[in-house]
């Protein structure tokens, strides 16, 4: 089992950057595929980026490609989401999640953090 705690959200102007962090507890963190999801008010939660246990494979949704970068540090039990060129439509609660799967299927993420709010002003 793994517990997840996100940090780093906040208010930023359009075009700005933020880095989200996710601290994980548990000795088996390095075996999990990790993901960053987001959910805007009135919308479904969607997978923005994912990274496999070794960091050798990553996934990005089309709406963040070229702007967001996911990374992990297994020695520190940390996952990061570097967000650049932020847009007002990126405003959402961002969640860190863990999965034992390898294919970035949203249904396979079964450990979740509490979320961190990102607000992008125009």
WONORUR-V8799 format. One record per backbone hydrogen bond with DSSP energy under -1.0 kcal/mol. NH is the residue of the N-H (numbers start at 1). CO is the residue of the C=O. Records with the same first field share a line. If there is no record, write none. Layout:
NH=CO + CO
//
This chain:
5=23
7=21
12=119
14=121
15=86
16=13
18=83
20=81
21=7
22=79
23=5
24=77
25=3
29=26
31=28
32=29
33=99
34=51
35=97
36=49
37=95
38=46
39=93
43=40
46=38
48=36
49=36
50=59
51=34
52=57
55=52
59=50
61=48
64=61
65=61
67=64
68=64
69=82
71=80
73=78
78=73
79=22
80=71
81=20
82=69
83=18
84=67
86=16
90=87
91=88
92=118
93=39
94=116
95=37
97=35
98=111
99=33
108=105
109=106
110=98
111=98
113=96
116=94
118=92
119=10
121=12
//
